[in-house]
Amino acid sequence: MFTHVAGYRFVEIDDPDTLVGILHARADALALRGTILVAREGLNLFLAGAPASVDAFLRELRDDVRFAGLPVHVTGAETLPYARLKVCHKREIITFRDDDTSPLHRRAPGVTPAALARWIAQGCDDGGRRVVLLDTRNREEVAHGTFAGAVTLPIDRFTELPTAIDALRDGLRDATVVSFCTGGIRCEKAALWMGDHGIGDVVQLEGGILGYFAQVGGYGYEGECFVFDGRVALAPPATD
């Protein structure tokens, strides 16, 4: 078995090229495979390898004050889900192309997986307000599974989200809108953008679908969750 980790952090990085070199050398020395994206707005990583090697990489990464306590989603893989290692300097760690929507110094309110499961069970949020689950992923990802009754978007790229959301604006009024995605990173920008553009009372699902699976299981979710590696999609863990 191999260990797979995925995580991100929005944090100011003044020296992305230098960090790319450091991270590539360390991950390569540990025989890790996957992708690390570095931008001035932060870090986004998907890595897999021997459990001890993954642990060693994360320990060293978290020694950097910018990434102290970096949360990651941890799953298992029977084979390495990546063919090679790629560490790149990008303009954004998740492409949205809206410089005004930055989670560097602010973020939208969040809802924990446990609280969302409670809202799903009772059919409203804790204040009695109707809940709209909004899937911010693209149609290929949604085809593998999503929350029951979720609003999905006819998009192929995350950059198309603003136009798609504008078309749904009336249906999001007077609701608590829960923005969700695979691991949380798109939820961050989507929820901020919606809040800035007067669309509902928006919260983001903390940790995304993978965080929900880890803490709650598959309650209220139908199908699997698409992931960006050779495993294609992950099923929610079995519950008693």
Legacy VTK file of the C-alpha trace (Angstrom):
# vtk DataFile Version 3.0
C-alpha trace
ASCII
DATASET POLYDATA
POINTS 240 float
0.000 0.000 0.000
1.010 3.568 -0.702
-0.098 6.739 1.061
-1.769 9.507 -0.929
-2.055 13.036 0.452
-3.749 16.134 -0.902
-3.706 19.561 0.676
-3.394 23.280 0.073
-2.817 26.546 1.828
-3.391 30.123 0.761
-0.379 32.037 2.084
1.889 34.724 0.661
4.962 33.258 -1.029
7.500 35.837 -2.171
9.939 33.297 -3.609
7.891 30.696 -5.542
10.751 29.658 -7.849
13.061 29.018 -4.914
10.392 26.979 -3.151
9.748 24.960 -6.329
13.413 23.914 -6.389
13.475 22.964 -2.724
10.260 20.944 -2.845
11.170 19.162 -6.070
14.547 18.073 -4.712
13.052 16.795 -1.459
10.095 14.966 -3.034
12.319 13.399 -5.686
14.807 12.186 -3.075
11.927 10.471 -1.267
10.675 8.849 -4.512
7.339 10.640 -4.282
5.121 11.077 -7.302
2.369 13.596 -8.015
2.005 17.342 -8.461
2.928 20.366 -6.356
1.752 23.788 -7.532
3.407 26.872 -6.059
2.153 30.420 -6.617
2.431 33.758 -4.890
-0.958 32.952 -3.352
0.088 29.627 -1.826
0.658 25.894 -2.273
-1.452 23.036 -3.645
-0.181 19.460 -3.565
-1.186 15.918 -4.545
1.490 13.373 -3.653
1.816 9.633 -3.202
4.562 7.292 -2.102
5.732 5.002 0.651
4.061 5.961 3.959
7.361 6.787 5.697
8.455 8.945 2.760
5.197 10.900 2.693
5.437 11.450 6.453
9.018 12.673 6.143
8.108 15.123 3.385
5.184 16.553 5.369
7.274 16.918 8.533
9.878 18.957 6.681
7.267 21.014 4.840
5.497 21.875 8.105
8.788 23.043 9.599
8.381 26.042 7.290
6.293 28.530 9.293
4.186 29.243 6.210
2.954 25.655 6.197
2.926 24.828 9.896
-0.009 22.545 10.644
-0.891 22.195 6.948
-3.986 19.944 6.852
-4.025 17.128 4.298
-6.492 14.491 3.165
-4.898 11.072 3.605
-6.056 8.016 1.645
-4.537 4.717 0.626
-3.608 3.456 -2.835
-2.677 -0.062 -3.878
-0.464 1.260 -6.668
1.137 4.654 -7.264
-1.626 6.773 -8.835
0.867 9.099 -10.565
3.470 8.288 -13.199
5.906 11.084 -12.341
6.693 14.028 -10.117
5.845 17.557 -11.273
6.571 20.707 -9.250
5.544 23.949 -10.979
5.390 27.709 -10.452
1.882 28.850 -11.446
0.028 32.163 -11.415
-2.642 30.639 -9.132
-2.825 27.390 -7.194
-6.385 27.042 -8.481
-7.145 28.972 -11.649
-10.053 31.407 -11.304
-8.710 34.556 -13.011
-10.287 37.040 -10.628
-7.664 38.971 -8.687
-10.307 40.442 -6.368
-11.234 36.974 -5.086
-8.315 36.064 -2.878
-8.480 33.935 0.277
-5.052 35.190 1.372
-6.369 37.588 3.991
-10.022 36.579 4.343
-12.267 33.595 3.808
-15.983 32.914 3.691
-17.662 31.375 6.752
-17.456 27.590 6.892
-19.679 24.707 7.892
-18.217 21.542 9.379
-19.046 18.122 7.921
-20.941 17.188 11.101
-23.055 20.339 10.923
-23.801 19.809 7.236
-24.913 16.234 7.906
-27.259 17.611 10.564
-28.651 20.198 8.147
-29.232 17.499 5.528
-31.052 15.343 8.075
-33.312 18.132 9.315
-33.882 19.753 5.919
-32.709 23.226 6.953
-29.875 24.969 8.746
-29.895 25.471 12.513
-31.831 28.711 12.101
-34.583 27.055 10.083
-33.393 28.537 6.796
-33.552 26.393 3.654
-30.224 24.979 2.500
-28.959 24.873 -1.084
-26.025 22.546 -1.696
-24.010 24.061 -4.563
-21.493 21.848 -6.365
-18.694 24.059 -7.716
-17.024 21.238 -9.690
-17.292 20.633 -13.420
-19.750 18.314 -15.119
-17.229 15.483 -15.595
-16.586 15.357 -11.844
-20.272 15.645 -10.969
-21.056 12.665 -13.218
-19.280 10.383 -10.730
-21.391 11.542 -7.790
-22.592 14.470 -5.702
-24.840 15.263 -2.753
-28.481 14.292 -3.248
-30.451 17.273 -4.517
-27.372 19.444 -5.042
-27.424 22.259 -7.575
-24.824 21.464 -10.235
-23.334 23.737 -12.866
-23.009 23.277 -16.652
-19.294 24.100 -16.596
-16.138 22.440 -17.879
-13.692 24.826 -16.183
-13.712 26.579 -12.819
-13.272 29.933 -14.584
-16.801 29.515 -15.997
-18.377 29.489 -12.524
-19.296 33.212 -12.268
-21.401 33.149 -15.443
-23.121 29.907 -14.406
-23.867 31.237 -10.918
-25.320 34.480 -12.260
-27.897 32.448 -14.176
-28.997 30.796 -10.903
-29.072 33.936 -8.789
-32.861 34.020 -8.227
-32.944 30.416 -6.997
-30.298 31.140 -4.357
-32.149 33.981 -2.665
-33.345 33.471 0.925
-31.182 30.352 1.310
-28.046 29.264 3.102
-25.839 28.270 0.173
-23.235 25.598 0.931
-20.383 25.776 -1.573
-18.582 22.427 -1.884
-15.910 20.795 -4.029
-13.444 17.903 -3.835
-11.002 19.019 -1.166
-11.978 22.581 -0.297
-9.763 24.743 -2.486
-12.387 25.732 -5.071
-14.960 26.231 -2.296
-12.676 28.927 -0.885
-12.710 31.095 -4.000
-16.270 30.284 -5.063
-17.747 31.178 -1.680
-15.816 34.452 -1.538
-16.875 35.384 -5.065
-20.544 34.685 -4.328
-20.430 36.651 -1.094
-18.810 39.587 -2.848
-21.499 39.532 -5.549
-24.517 39.469 -3.253
-25.544 35.858 -3.808
-27.278 34.401 -0.795
-25.855 33.626 2.622
-22.846 31.569 1.521
-20.751 29.136 3.561
-18.084 26.693 2.417
-17.893 23.023 3.345
-14.742 22.689 5.434
-12.430 20.124 3.852
-14.697 19.549 0.875
-16.195 16.187 -0.035
-13.090 14.261 1.009
-13.207 15.877 4.444
-16.903 15.024 4.681
-16.199 11.394 3.767
-13.461 11.182 6.417
-15.552 12.677 9.223
-19.123 11.687 8.391
-19.010 9.012 5.690
-21.377 9.092 2.761
-24.538 10.332 4.463
-26.572 12.303 1.921
-24.051 11.680 -0.848
-24.810 9.650 -3.968
-22.050 7.886 -5.918
-18.309 8.457 -5.691
-16.011 11.468 -5.598
-13.869 12.115 -8.663
-10.171 12.570 -7.875
-7.399 13.836 -10.108
-5.224 10.730 -10.304
-5.154 7.156 -11.530
-7.759 6.013 -9.031
-10.365 8.127 -10.915
-12.954 8.218 -8.105
-13.234 7.310 -4.419
-16.249 5.797 -2.693
-17.258 7.071 0.744
-16.027 4.794 3.522
-18.362 2.046 4.678
-20.221 2.781 7.913
-21.823 0.433 10.404
LINES 1 241
240 0 1 2 3 4 5 6 7 8 9 10 11 12 13 14 15 16 17 18 19 20 21 22 23 24 25 26 27 28 29 30 31 32 33 34 35 36 37 38 39 40 41 42 43 44 45 46 47 48 49 50 51 52 53 54 55 56 57 58 59 60 61 62 63 64 65 66 67 68 69 70 71 72 73 74 75 76 77 78 79 80 81 82 83 84 85 86 87 88 89 90 91 92 93 94 95 96 97 98 99 100 101 102 103 104 105 106 107 108 109 110 111 112 113 114 115 116 117 118 119 120 121 122 123 124 125 126 127 128 129 130 131 132 133 134 135 136 137 138 139 140 141 142 143 144 145 146 147 148 149 150 151 152 153 154 155 156 157 158 159 160 161 162 163 164 165 166 167 168 169 170 171 172 173 174 175 176 177 178 179 180 181 182 183 184 185 186 187 188 189 190 191 192 193 194 195 196 197 198 199 200 201 202 203 204 205 206 207 208 209 210 211 212 213 214 215 216 217 218 219 220 221 222 223 224 225 226 227 228 229 230 231 232 233 234 235 236 237 238 239
